[in-house]
Amino acid sequence: MKISNDILYVGVNDHDIDLFEGHYIVPEGMAYNSYVIKDEKTAVMDSVDGNFTDAWIANVKEACGSPDYLVVQHMEPDHSGSVRGFMEAFPEAKIVSSAKAFTMMANFFEGEDYADRRVVVKEGDTLELGSHTLSFVAAPMVHWPEVIMTYDAKDKVLFSADAFGKFGGLDVCGETGADDDDWACEARRYYFGIVGKYGPQTQAVLKKAAGLDIQTICPLHGPVLMEDLGYYLGLYDTWSKYEPESKGVVIAYTSVYGNTKKAVELLAEKLEALGVPEVEVTDLARDDIAEAVEDAFRYDTVVFATTTFNNGIFPFMREFIESLTERNYQNRRVAFIENGSWAPQAAKVMKGMLEGCKNMTFCENGVKLVSALNNDSRAQVDALAEELAAAYK
Ligand code: FEO
């Protein structure tokens, strides 16, 4: 793929991976993006996962022969796994990276600190390639502390490291944003899963990006973004401010014998009948929790429904709430459905876990099941549905 006259795509797609970052299911695989900038001097932008070193080096050789620089923007092994292979394949080349990245390099690659082959850069430094001048933008914690992004003023390209990435191989989701019908879905799951905790740091980078004339964003995962950049930048702004993106109710539940599930289904049916714009129901024991986390950050309201278990709450619900709170969950309306056959206290435990979050609205109504739905709890479902739906009228 050609990004501009001088910039070529040399990344790879991974369809062998089971869990990305040891954590996330990626049914459409994963792309490890890498780019070559051809000029009087040639720079390669990042390497790829170590399982693809040979294929990537073949791509680099085909694109530019023998490059002068490898710019390492991020040291996580999905991008740095082929740095050592690159340095062996191109013995004249130098690595351009942040001081923190060189420290990490020595830790990842025992005995290799590349002391005589390094160019250390920081915020505001530049690298002249000829007609292209690369300027470096510090992007700490988006997604690791050593991260730099790179701006090419000639072609107005921002190489954005992990930011604006998404799950999925480019051979499945498309090479450019324009080819990708549903970029936001997997980009949102990726953002909240991987970068979500670092909203303020993402905001800081967006402010720096606002001062640049950007026509193309080249992320390290997912399609190259060349059109309608305001759409992608706008979503990142919303996500990193922890603002709801869509109106609607997520009902996230666990159910041991199906009784809590029946209450959840009844609530969902009533919310739909009352005209709530979107109702998403997720079974935390069986569905992808990263997808549930994504939905909880996408919508303005979440109903948490679970069983009292070991004097606390069911494990999948605990994991879900912790996945939200550790990512600075805030600015949402929440309600609780609890079940307990002799001493229900799940609602109290769930509320306690969320009370430290900023700017939360706890609904007045909730539902208490004592084993199974009855007339009392059906009336509580009605009242909760009315309260939730009133906000959308
Ligand atoms: Fe794609 Fe943080 O590595």
Residues whose N, C-alpha, C, O or C-beta is under 5 A from the ligand:
A	BS01	FEO	E76 D78 H143 D162
